[in-house]
Each structure stands twice: as C-alpha cells, then as structure tokens.
C-alpha cells in the first residue's frame, strides 16, 4: 500500500500540471514591429543592441523577432524593471512616459503572454499536500487532538519563501509510513472504544485549602495544618477513592518529619509518618459506600517537634490528587469523553442491517468532514465494510470497529491532499466547485479545514454569494491568527528571530569610542555584561511586535503603506526600553503612539527585521538592502558571481585607518562586477545602519559618526531612514503594492507566480490604489481573483485517471 499511495500522489501532481493558454492575436510580431520596436530603439538600444549586453541581455542574440516576442521570462523582467524605474538607467535623460509604459504593459500581457484581461489565466494547480501546520490544525479541528507534528514528521520544504507550496510538498515512502502511524495514534487517542465508563472525578492538591490560605500543592512538614475539600455525591452506590501523595526534599538530607492523617467524612483512613525523600510518590486506595450528600475529605499535618532543632533545608509534602471513581453500578456510568463527537446514539444497534447502516451513517459523515467534500456511496460502503469486518471478530465491539475505519480515512490521499474539482469541463478555465473554494479559503486564512458553516454554504452552492461576509467572519475568528503568524513568519522571516545568533559584546564593542587596544583593560571589557541582552523575552516581544502590527492592519482594514511608515507600533516595557521609548510599563504588548520624529514606525525598523538581517557581530547593509528589495519591492538583484571577494577582503585594501562599513562598501562597489547590484542594495541598507545588530539606535561606530544618507538607483536622495521611508511611501508605493500582492497571492495559492499571473497582480494593484491602500482591497482582490476562484481544465483522460486513482485509494 505505501508505494501504491506514492504512485497515486505522483499521478495527481502530474495531472494538475497539464494546462493550456489563450491566444488573442494571430500575429503578435506585427504588433511588436508597430508598437514596441520604436520604444526599444528609443529607450533600450544603447544598452541592449549593437554589441551592448547590459544585464546579460542583448537583442542581437535572438534569431528572429518571433523568438524575441515569445521570450516570456525576458518580457516579465523588462516590464517589472521599467515600471520600477530601473530601466532605462536613471542617468539616461530621456525616460519612458506613463503612456509608453502603459503601451508596453498592454503589449507584453496581451500579445506576448496572450492574456485576456476579461478572463485572466488562473494558472496551473499542483495537488497540495497538507504541510505540518495544516495537518496539526486539521487534526485538532477534526479529532479534538493536539498532535505534535514537529516531533512526528520531518520539516516541510519551502519554495518561493513559504512552506505551503504544492510543488515542494512531496511525499516519500518514509513520510507515508509516518502518516499511517500517525493515523493510528490519533484515532487511539481521540476515539472512545466504549460507550460508557465509571465516572471519575479528580481533585487537585490546590483544591484542598486550610484556614489561613494554605493549599495542598506544597506543605512543609514543619508547619501544622489542616486542609479540606467537600465532595458532593449525587448517586448512591459503591465508590473508590485513590489518594496520590509525594514528598520533596532538597539535595541535602533534612531530619524533618510529620504525621499525616487522612479522613473521609470524619473517619480516619490513614495515619502515617513522612520524612525526607527525593520526590518519592505514594498511592493509597479506599472503598466507600455512600448515599447522596456532602462528604468532607481532610488532610491533617502534625509536625514531629523533636526534629525542629536539627532542621537544615526543607521537606515538603504534596497532595498530587484525590481521584473518586463511582458509583460502580452500571446504571450510573457516564458517557465516555468525546463519545458524542464521533457517535450519535447512546448505544449502537445490536446487530444486522441496522448496525451496518449506523456504521455507514457515522463513517459517511466523518469522511465528508475529513475529505472536505461529499463522498460517493462506494467509498462509504468500503469504509462500512472495514468496520463490519472488525466488529464481527470475537472480542471486538462496534466502537473499535468504527475507529479502525477512521484510521483508513486519516491515511487516505483524500485527507492528506487537497483535491479539487471544477464546475465546467467544457471551457479552458473553470470555477472550482464550492467545496474546493471553502478549502482554499480556510487553509489561506486559518491553515485548517473548513468549518461547518463554510461546508453548509457549499452544500447549498451559496458560498460565492456570501464571500465578503464569510471573509469578515473568518478574520474575526481566533483561528485567523494562523494567517498572521504563518504569513509574516515566512514573508519577513520572523520565525527565525528565536534562533538568530547575535554576539552582544562584539556588537557593542564596535560602538565604543575609547576602548583600550589591548591588555588588561581589553580583558576587563570582554567580560563585562553587555548593555542589552537578546534573551528569550526580548526576542518574543520583537516577534509579537511584527505579528500584532500586521494583524492590526488586517483587522482594522488600514492602509498597507503603514507597513512602510507609521506613527505607532506595538510594545511592552522591555521592548520600549530597548528602543529608548519612554512611558511604556508592564509586560503586556500594546499599541503605542511613537514620539514625534521617531525613526521607528512601519515594519522596516522593527527589531525582528533588523535582527534577522544582521550578522552575528555587526550590521549588514547588504543583507538589509537585499531584504527590503526582495520582500517589500519585489526586485532582488541576481546572486553574486562565485569569485566575488567578501567585504572583509575588500576592507584590507584600506591601510591607514579602520574603514567604516560605508567605506568598505564603496570600495567593494567600485569593482565592475559588483557595482550594478550594490547600487540597488547598499543605499537602502546603509539607511538602516543607525540600528545595530540588536535593533538598538546608535549614532556612531568605531568612533566615527555614521553616514546614512544616500541615493536610490531611481535617483531620489535622502539624508536618513525617515526621509527614505517618506520617499518609499510617496514615490514607490505601487512597487510595494505589487510586491505585497505577489507575496500574499503566492501564499494563498500555494504556488509560485508565473508570467501569466501578471494580469491578475495588476488588477489587484489597481484595486488597492482605487481603495487608498486598504488591506481589504488586497485580501478580497486575491480571494476574488481568477487564480483563487478558478483552475485550468485538464484533459478528460487525465481527469478520469486522476479521479479513479484517488477514489481507488479511498
């Protein structure tokens, strides 16, 4: 079965990769000659023609104009660079007009990419396996079990910055075996195998209380005390009382002892001496016959006075718990915990057709919920036959049989994979059915299965009619924190804050102006406590700042440009002190208005981002610049060539003084192979250099005042991070809109974006601009987009093979 399962998953993945595309123009080359070639001659030929090969692109290498026109990768990059103002270079006097850029965009999308703006290509769909987080949350909502997937399954691979990408969520025979084992563990833990059991109540030690406030969790043997708890009995009968105690002593022996007396309803049940032990546990059992009423349970501690003089450390007695089972008479037994979650009757039918029909009813309902869509009668029959084969065995009962069939459901590809069906197979593109739409919504916003309301709407084909209200409901639900934590955790690498290694002493050493060069003074400074420590509490506060900032924009439907610059953030006392922001007290994170002219505000200057973009001993303008270009503006430079020297090697060329980072970068940037990429990254990265590797503000490094002014590759100049943020918000906000749209769309679809997605992205960006950047325009733009609501149709033969393969494996 494992290898068969693996083959099925591969068949499904390949099936969804098959797709086609539309062609709107019979001869895009003629249109190219008329509309685009003049623009290339005017703005591009100096760098990309007649032997020039800037950016490794030259028109001379194409064998024909058709080959040039059909190079989708080239035109996708060209369109992005022209829109961002990166091409032509800023030094060129003649720049494309807005009309020229619109003409280029229309030609690229409609003629080269063959996209119809009225019916955008939804793109390919790779069948999507649940990742660890989705599996854990789905099991929690389906079975009521918190299954630790981090311990049970290997880490998921990531693609395009996220771990929910269908292309990389493969399944190996080893992982399949782990899924089968997990299904058995989960069902064993969740599904009760008997309908009723003797009722059991547990009274914790803290529920036993003394007259002056003592509790039974920790009682000194040197202190006299009486602790009681009143037990209420509702039914007459036989009961069992189980007492669990423990004695805790320090590492060194202590002579302290006491007599412990335990009474039930005033009758003494235990009279025993207890003394120093190393966490030794004791268990006592008592049988009682009670009528309805209240029964006091009492512990009395009597210290042995002769031991007081020899007291050295401590000896504590702990009441772990008192468990009361009963009545033992069967008519008073209670329904097993979680029984109603999986079974609809108090007792299963005695046998025959009625029992089989009950199994069909239960398993059909359970499988529909687990598979996130209705299931066919053949599947229900197979599941019921599994249950029947078990409960007919000697010594097996109905509940055990149903549980065994549930194991098969949780090991099924229809549970482990998000399979989808289209509404209309006659068109190139089709809406996904409402069950698939429900799953896309719930795994996007909740990272878990659709709830009953979503499935009920899908049952009645009403989900699309109620998309707006359902999205609002889902965002108001506590499960939406999964979107905040999983999206920001990966988009901005906030997940990594806890594990980033920062050497605080080395960081602060770079900022000292009169540190002795060597000798005793240097040794003394090496062992001094640093001015701040990046401990667990501070790291968690940084992570929460980013999460709460993003969540605030989502929940309050704020302008997404606040992610670039804002007059507020989220702090507690510890993080506010780290940022040197006064007036914040207490451990609770809360929204804080920033002081006027504060360099903080927006995500670029949050501690989480500043830490993850630093080196262990210093800041890294290159890392920070690259991070901003990649995650906020969608324009990362290409990877550096393998033989490029490191910054440290470049700094050795300066002999007469200790170079600053800016000087080192300028020297590094002077090399022809480095200049084009560093001209993009360095200005943004250096603008953040006032924040050290711990995210704290500083004015100098190695006795030199930090120089953080710069000039963007698009020509704008700035003096510090405050001015840079204003430029980004006012001049480059559409680039940010586009990048954020691409990130959210990638996360929502579970696939990387392709050239044909440019029309969808453009429509969402236009929607954002018309709605003044409100997050709801982005979110609903993604949810109502063609890629989210539709899919390409696969061939009939492929679709048939896919359906039969999945159903054959349940």
N, C-alpha and C positions, 0 to 999 in steps of 0.2 A: 503493500500500500504506500509507503513513503515515497518510493521512486515514481510510482504512478501519479501521485499527488504532484510531485515536482514537474513531471512532464505536462500535466494539465495546466499548471501555473504558467509554464513557458508558452504553451499554445495560446492561452488567454492574452499574455503580454504581446505576442506577435500579432494576434488578431486586431488589437486596438491600434497597432502602429500603421495599419494599412489605411490610406486615405488619398483623396484627390484634391484638385483645386480648380477654381473657375478661371476662365479666360474671358476678359471683356473686350479685347481689341484684337482684330485679326492681324494687324501689323504694327506692333509697338515700336519697331525700328524706324518706321516712317515718322511716327510721332516724336521719337527721340531726335531725329535729324531736324525737325521743325522747331521743337520747343526747348530741348535740353542742350543740344550741341552748342548753340550760341552762348548759353550760360557757362559751359565748360571752357569755351575759348576765352571768354571774358574774365572769369574768376579763377580758373583752375590750371590752365595750360602751363603757366610759369613754373609750377611745382610738379606737375604730373605728365608732362609731354615733352617731346623733343629731347629725350635722354635724361630728363629730370625724374627722380624717383623718390620724392619726399614721402615718408611714411611707408616705404616699400610698395608704393602704388605708382604705376605708370601706364597710361593708355596705350603706349606703343607696343606693349606685350600681347595685347588681345588680337587674335587672328581675324576677327570680324566685329562689326558693330553689334551683331546679334549676340555674340559671346559676351560682349561688354554689357549689353542691356540685360541679359539673363543672369548676371552675377549678383545674386541676392545679397550675399554677405557684404560685398563692396558697397552696394547702394544703401543697405541698412546703416553701415558705419558712416557713410557720407552724409546721409540725412541727419543722423544724430549730431555729427560734428558741425555741420552748417547751422543747425538750429541752436546749438550751444555757443556759437560764435568762435569756435576753434578753427574753422576753415571758412574762408581763407585766413591766413595768419593776421594778427592784429596790426602788424606793420604795413600790410597792404592798404593803400589809400582807398582803392575802390572796393566797396563792400556790397554784398547782395542786398537788395531792397526787400522789405517784407513781402512784396508781391512776387519777387524772384523766388523767395524761399517757399511761398505757398505753391508756386508753379512746380518747383522741384518736388515738393512733398506729394502733390497730386499725381505727377507722372510716376514717381517711384512706386506709390501704392497701387495705382490703378493700371499702369502699363507694364512696369517691370514685375511687380508682385501679383498682378491680376486679381486685385481685391475689389470687391463690390462694397462701397460704404453703406449701402442699404441692407446688405446681407453679409456681414463680415465672416471670414473663415473662423470657425470655432477651434480649429486645430486638432491635433491628434490627441488621443487619450490612451495612456498606458494604464493597464489594470493596476489598481492601487492596493498594496498590502497594508494592513494596519501597522503603524510603527509602534514602538514600545509604549509611548504615552497614550496613543489612541487605544491600544489593546487594554492597557490598565484601566483607563476611564470607562471603556465599553463594558469590561467585566464588572466593574463597580456598579454601573447602572443596570446591567442585565442580571447579575447574580448576587449583588449586595456584598461582594468580597473585595477587599483591597489587596490585590495580588501584586507582589513586588517584582515587576518586570525587569528592573535594573539588575536584580540578583539572578533572575531566572533566564534572561535572554541576552545575547551579545548586543553591543551598541549598534544602532542603526547607522548605515552610511548616510552621508549628506551629499546633496547636489544643489548647485545654484544658491548655496548658503543655508539650505533648510533640510531637515531630516524627514520630511513628509513627501519627498519627490518619488513618484511612482517608478521612474526609470531605475533608481538605485535601491529600491526596496525589494530586492530579490529574495528568494527562499532556497536554502540549501537543504540537503537531506538531514544534516545535523539540526538545523533550525526546525525542520518539520518534526523531528523526534521530540524536540523540546516543546513544541506546540501540543503534541499528543500527551506528553507527560503533564503539561500544564492543565490541559482539559480535565484529566483525571483528578489532579489535586484540587482544582477549583470546584468541581462538582462534589467531591467528597466533603469539602469544607462547607459548601453552601446548601446542598440539597439534603433535607432530613430524610432518613430511611425508615422512620416510624412515624405514625400519625400523632401519638400521644406518649408522654413520659411523666414520671412522677415529678410534680412541681418542685423546683428548687429555688431557694432564696439565699443570697449571700449578703451577710452583714460585715462590712469592712471595719477594721480596727478603729478608724476615725469616727465611726458612728457610736462607739462606746465612750461616754463622757462622764467626767467627775464633777463634783460640786463647785470646784474652783477653776474649771475650764480645761482640766487635763483631757487628753484624748488617748485612745488605746494604741496609737501608732508607735510611740516610743515612751516607755515608762521606766523611770530609774528605780532600781531595786533598793535604793537608799531612801525613797520617799513613800510614805504611807498614802494609799489612795484607794478609792472605791469607784469603779466605772460601771455604768449600767446602760442597758438598752431594752426598751419594751417591745416585745414581739407580739404581733396581733395574729391570732389564729381564727380562720373563718369556718373551717370544716372540721368535724370530729374525726378522730382516727389515729393511726399509728404514725409516728414521726421519727426521723433520725437527725440527731444534732451532731455535727462534726466541728471540732474546735482545732484550729491551727495556730500555734504559737512559735515564736523564735526568740532566741537570746543572742544579744550582740555585745561583745566585749571589745575593748581596744586591743592593740597588738600585745601590750604588756599585761600580764596576769593581774587581776584585781580580786581581793578577797570578798567583795560584796555578795550578799545572798539575801533572798527573801522567800517568804512562804506565799504561794499563790492559791487562793481559794476561788473556785468557780461554782456558782449556784444557779439553778434553774427554778424559778418560782419559789425562791426561798430555801430549796432543798440543796444541800451541799453535794456536789458531784466530783469535785477534785480538791485535794489538799496536798500540795507538793512543793518541795523546796527547789529553787532555781538559783544557780550561781554562774560564775564566769564561763562563757563558752564562746567559740569563734563562729558566730552565726549558725548555731545548731537549731534545727527545727524539730517541733514536737506535734504529734497528732493524737487527738482523743475522740472517741465515739460514744454516743449515748442514745439509747432508745427511750422514747417517751410516748405516752398515750394521752392525748389532750382533747378536751371539749372546746368549743368556740369560746374565745375570750382573750385577755391580755396576759402575757407571761413575762415577768422581768428576768433578763439574763444579767448576771452580776459577776464582775471580777474584783476581788479584794487583794491588795498587795500589802503584806506585813513585813517590813524590813527586819532582819536579824541584827539587833542593836549592837551586839558584841563585835560586829565586823566594821563598825563605823570608824574606829580609831586607825585601822590598817588600810583605809581607803587610799588608792594610788591613782586610778584613772576613772573608769566608769564601767558599769554593767547595766544594760537596758533590756527590758522585756517588751516584746512587741506582740500585739494581738493581730495576727495576719488576717484572719477572717473566722466567722462562725457561719457555717452553711447549714440550713434547715431544709430537709427533704421530707415531703409528705403533703397530704396523707398518702399512705401506700396503697389504700383501697382504689381499685381501678376506676370506679365511677367518679373519682375526684382528680384523676390525672389531667394535666394541662396539655394543650396543643403544643407540639414541638415548635421551637423558634424557627421562623421563616417558613413554616408549613404553608401558610396562606399565600406566600409569594409564588409558590410553584404548583399548589394543588387547590382545587376549587370546592372539594367536598370534605366533610369531616372524616369520612372513611371511604375507601374505594369500593366499588361493587364487588360482590362475592366472586363472580367469575363469568365465563361465557362471553357472548357478544357484547353485553353491557360493559364489561370490564375493558374489552378491546376498544370499544367506542370511546370510553373515558380516556384511555391512553391516547387515542387519535386526537381527541379534543385538546388535551393538555399539550401534547407534543406539537400539534399544528400551531397553537397559539405561541408556544415558546419559540419554535423555529421561525415563525414570521417576525417576531421581535428580534431574534438573533441575526437573521438574514436581512433584516431591514426592508422587507417587502413580502407580499403574499407568496405562498409556496403552492406547488401543484399537488394534486391528490396522490400521485405516485410517490412523491417524497414523503408525504405524511404516512402512507401505507408502509413504506420501508422503515420509517422510524418506529411506528407502532409494532411492526413485526419484530424489531430488535427487542423492544420491551416485552412482548409476549414470550419470546424465546427465553427470556430471563425469568419472568415470574412463574413460568411453568416448571422451573427447576426446583427440586426438593430444597427446602430451607430458604428460598428466596421469596421476598414479598414484592408487592406492587411498587412501592416507593423506590426500592433498589432497582427495579427494572426500568422505571422511568428515568432515573438518574443515569443509568447506563446508556440509554438512548440520547440523553442530553450531552454526554461525552462526545458522541458521534457528531452532534450539531456543532459543538465548540471546536472540533477538529476539522470541520468542513471548510473547503475553499470559499464557500458562500458566506461564511462568517469571517474568515481571515482576510478575504479580499472584498473590496467594494465593487461588486459587479453592477453594471448599469445597462439599461435598455432604452432604446429610442422610441419615439412616438410614431414616426413615419419613415419607413424604409425606402420610399419612392424618390425622395429628394436627396441631393448631395449632402445637405446638412439637415439635421433633425433636432427638435427639442428632446432633451432627456425626459423620461417619464417622471412623474411627481415623486415617486419613491426615491429615485436617484437624486432628484433635486433636494429632497429632505435630507438625504445623507450628505450631499455636498455642503448644505447649509450647516448642519450640526457639526461635521468634522472641521469645517472652517472656523466657526465661532466658538465651539465647545470642545473640540478634539474628542468627541464621543458620539455615540449613536443617537439617532433622532428620538425625541421623547414621544409620549403617546399623542400629544396634541398635533405634532407635525405629521405623524403617521395617519392619524384620523383625517386630517385635511387632505392628505394624499389619497386616502381611501375614497374620498368624495370628489377628487380632482379639483380641489379648491385652494391648494397651496399657492399657486401662482397669483390667484386673485387676492391673496392676503399676505403677499411677500413683505410689504412695508410694515404692517402691524406685527408680523412674526419676527422680523429682524429686531424691532424695538423690544419685543418681549424677551427675545434671546439675549440681547445686550443687557437687559435689566436683571437677568438671571445670574446667580453667583458663578455658574459654570463658564460665563464669558471671561473670567479671569484667565482661563486657559489660552484664549486668543492673545491677551495682553502678554502673558508670561512666555508663551511659546514663540510668538512672533517677534517681540522685542528681544527676547533672549537670544535669538539667532540672527535677526537682522542687524542688531547693534552689538552682538556678542556679549550681552550682559550675563549670560550663563557662565562666562569664563572668569568673571570678576573674582569668584571664590578661590580659584586655583592659580591666579596670576602671581608670579614670584617677583617681589619688589624688595630690594635691599635698602631699607630706610636710612641706615648710616651712610651708605655710599651716596645716596641721593642728596642728603643734607650736606655732606662733605663738599660737594660741588658748589654749594651756595655760600660757604664760609669765605670771608674776605681776608682773615688773618690767621689761618690755620698754620701752625708751625710745620716746616717742611719735613722734619724728621725727628727722631729721638724720643725722649720721654714724653714730651707734650703731645706728640702724634699718637703714641700708645695710649695715653690717657683719653684722648678724644675718641679713639677707636672703640673703647669700652663704655663710653658714656651712653646713657639712654637717649635714643633719638627724640626729636621734638614731637613726633607723632608716630603712631604705630598703625599699620594697616591690618588690624585684627579682624576677627570674625564679625563683631558687631558693626564696625565701620563698613566693611565690605557689604554686609546685608543691607545697611542703610543706603549705600550707593545704588545697589541693585533695586531696592524699593523705590528710590527717587525716580529712576527711569521708568519703572513699571507704572507708578502712580501718575507720573506726568503724562505718559501715553494714554493711560486709562481715563484720565481727566478730559483729554481732548476727545476721546471716543464717546464717553458717557454724556458730556456736556455739549457735544457737537460743535467744538471750537474750530477755529481756523488752523489748518495744519501748518501754516507758516510759523506758528508759535513754537514748533519744533526747532526752528532755526533761531528764533529770538523771542523772548518773553520777559515780562516784568515780575514773574513769580517762579517758584519751584516748590519742591516738597522736601521738608527737612525734619529732623529731630534735633535735640540738643547737641548730640555728639557730632552729627554731620554739619550742623550750623557752625559749631566751634571750629571744625576742620576748614570750613570755608571762610571763617572770620566774619560771620554774620551775627550781629547781636540780637538779643531779645527772644531767643527760642529756648524754652525749657522743657524738660521731660523727654521720655523715651519714645513717645508716640509720634509717628510721622504725620505731618500735616502740611496743608498748603500755606506757603509763606510769601508775602509780597516782598520783593527784593528792594534794597536801598537804591535811591536814585543814582544813576550812572554806574551801577554794579556791572562788572564784566561777566557775571553769571547770567543765567536766563537762556532758555532753549536747551536742546539736548547736546549741542556741540561742546558745552563747557561743564557737563555733568561729570562727577567723579568716575562713574563707571566707564565712560568712554575714554576719559583721559588716562585711566589706569590700563585698560586693555590695549591702548595704542602706545604704551611706553615700553622701554627696555628695562631690565631689572635694576640698572644703576643710574639711568638717566632718561630724559625725554627723547622722543624720536620724531622730529618734524616730518621725516619721510613717511613713517607709519601713519602719523596723524593726517598728513595731507592725502595719502592714498586712501585712508579710511573714509574721509569726507567725500572724496571724488567717487569712490565706489558705492557708498551707502546712502549718500544724500543727493548726488548729482548724476549717478549712473555713467560716469565717464572715466573709469580707471585706465591708466596707461598700460601698455603691454608689459609683460615681465621683462626684467633686465637681461641682457646677454650674459652668458655664463662666465665670461672672462672679465667682467667689470670689477675693479678693485673696491674694497669696502671703504666706508667713511674713515675708519681708523687708519687705514693705509694712506688715504689721501692727506690726513692731518699731519703725517710725518714730514711732508714737504715743507711745512712751516717750521723753521728752526729757531727764530729769535724770540718767540713767546708762545705761551699756551693758547692755541687757537680756540675761538668760540665755535659753537655749532654752526652759526651763520657763516663764519669764515670757511669752515670745513666744507659746508655745502656749496658755497660759491666756487671753491676750488674744484670740487667734485663735478659741479655743473659745467665748468669750463671745458670739460672733455666733450668732444662732439657726440660721442655715443650716448652721453648722459643728459645732454642739455635739454632735448625736447621733452622728455618725461619729467625731469626735475623742475622744469619751468612751470609745469602744471601743479605738481605736488607741493614743492617747497614753500611757496608763499602762504598757502593755507596752513601748512604745518607749523611754520615759524610764527604765524599769528597767534597760535596757541601756546607758544613757548613760555609765556608768563605763568603757566600752570605746570608745576613739576610732575614727576612721575607718580606722585601720590594724589595729584589733583589739587594741590595747595598753591595759592598765589605766591609769586616771588617777583622781585624786580631785577635781580642780578644773578650771574653765575660766574664763579671763579674770579670774583672781584670786579667783573665788568658788567656794566648796565646792559640789560637785554635789549636788543634791537628787533622789534617785532613788526615794523612797517613792511609793506610790500606792494607788489603789483601783480594782479591776476593776469593770466595769459590772454584774457579777453580785453585787457587794457586798463581796467579800473585800479586806482591806487587807494591805499588805506594806511592808517597810522597804527591801528591796534585791532584787537578782536572785536571791539564794539563797532567800529566802522565797517569791518569786514562783514559782520552779521547784517548790518543795515544794507550793504550792497547786495548781499545774497537774497535778502527778503524783497528788495525793491527791483533788482535788475535780473535776478536769476531764479525767481520763484517758479517759473514754468519748467525749468530744468529740474527743480526739486519736485514739483508736481509729478513730472514724468517718471522720475526715479522711484518715488514713493509708490506710484501706481504700479510700476513694474514689480516692485518687491511684494506688495500686497496681492497682486494678481498671481504671481508665482506661488506664493504660499497658499492662496485659495484654490488654485487649480491642481497643485501637486505636480507641476511640470515646469520646465524651463520655457521661457518665451522664445518664439521663433520670429523670423522676418514677417510672417503673415499676421502676427499679433499687433503690428504697429497701428493698424486702423482702430482696433479696439482700445489700445492705450491712448491714442489721440482723442477718441470720443470721450473717454473718461477725463482726460486732462481738460478738454473744453468744458465739460460739465463742472469740474472743480472751479475753473475760472469764472464761469457764469454764476456760481453759488458762493463766490468770495472765499473759496478755500475750505468751506465747512466739511468736516470729516464725513458726514452723512452722504455728501455728493460722491466722494470717493468710494465709500462702502457700498452704496446702492448701485453706483456705476459698475463696480466689479460684479455684484450679485446679479444685476440685470444684463450683464454683457453676454455676447454670443458664446465665448468660451465657457462661461459658467453655466449657462442655461441650455447649451446645445452640444452636439457632438457630430463629428463626421460619420456618415454611414459607412459601414463595412460591407463587403460583398455578401450576397446571400449565402454562398457556400461557406464562407468564413464564419458568418454569424451563426449558421446552423451548426458548424463544428464546435464553435465556442459554447453554444447553449447546451448541446448534448454532452460535451466533455465535463462541464461544471455539474450538470444535474446527475450525471453518472456517478460522480464522486460525492453526491449529496451537497 
